[in-house]
Amino acid sequence: MIRIIFQIAVFTLFMNPAFSKDKSKNPIVFLLTEDISGPFKNSGTSDLNGIIDSLEDFISENKKLLGRDIVYFHVDTPSPDSVKNLSEFIKKQKVAFIIGAINSSTADAIAKIAQKMGIIFFNTNSSSPKQSGVDCHRTKFVWDGSGSNFMRALVSYVPKKNKGRFTLLYSDYDWGINTSNVIKDFVLERGHEVAAEIKVPLGQKDFSDYIESLKGTRADGIFAAVAGEDIIFLNQQREGIPLAPFYFNQADYPDVYLSPRIENGIFATTWYHKLPLAGIREFVEKFKKRHKNSILPVPGNIYYNGYMATKVLLESIKKLETTDNHALIGYLEKWRSSKKERMQDFDAYMDQKNHHVQQAVYVVKTKKEKEKGDIFEIIKKIRPEEIVDTDSREKCRLESMESTRRFVP
């Protein structure tokens, strides 16, 4: 049995064990693509931990997969430039499956490579509506909720006045731009006015000028699609400053937990460790034993997404008894999971139209005190059928199976 975890900065540094011409004797190689540097380092590390823990749990229970050893290693992928040499690297290391990605722009770059090579890519934690829309692919499966799902969940919490004024604050990259566009459409469709649109460079640390701009818009509310660690800096610097109420489209557990004790507004997420559901207590305790030195006291939504997506991939390969991408794609397109298996309030399923997992979404707000990691108050639980991203479904054009390269690693 082989368990390998490498963090690779330069693609040419790592060489796999010798491979045999007999595939049944070779390990099955998983490439983990996570941002552990840059503005998504907190979420990327959390996602990576979830994926690895899922792999390790499978190895502990099954020893091998289809009688073959499991090899996994990690490449830091903070930007699209970080994957420009990925194709050759994948060929040399005989990668069978790709799991990961936080940055939506990077996820798109990885997905294009995976589709060309016929490699199944589980995009665990990218949330741009484009990922399951115009940037969908036959070999890619998207496991996080999208900015559109989350906005649909939040719509009923927009102040009900005849004509409100709302400011849009967003990160200048794929997720921020496309999520803000979705928010803008919802605001205008409901007869409200966009007071201002404020674009923030990804990785922004000083928000003083942007906060001054927010004060000047005199808005009734601020819809924020600010990404990663930037949320922490924004929250630190707006503390104590009188501003309109914030509505974060999405705020991931690592970045909210690491923010100061400030009202983070209302936002949406896919999972929370305090849900009173079977299996969660044991899941949390296992995390605590494994990650005693983690900056996070409990698993959050990012860790959960990574863990559960990886579990589905491993169990699907085991059930079908093959690594054939065509067989696996056909099976995954019909994938469904019970709420008990998912540790969520509603069943989940794969949308065959755009390969986007439809799952429970929770509208939450932050608590003032961060007692033992319990920082969210759940306001509402929403069924996946109520918040389907119909626009992305219409824009998605999956490649045909005939045009998708058959790959049996």
RABEL-V590589 format. One record per helix or strand of 3 or more residues. SS is the DSSP state (hx for helix, st for strand). FROM is the first residue (numbers start at 1). TO is the last residue. Records with the same first field share a line. If there is no record, write none. Layout:
SS = FROM-TO, FROM-TO
This chain:
hx = 11-13, 23-25, 38-62, 80-83, 86-93, 104-117, 129-132, 147-157, 174-189, 208-217, 230-238, 253-257, 280-290, 301-320, 325-332, 339-342, 384-386, 390-395
st = 28-34, 70-76, 97-100, 120-123, 140-142, 165-171, 193-200, 221-225, 245-250, 266-269, 348-351, 356-358, 361-371, 374-382
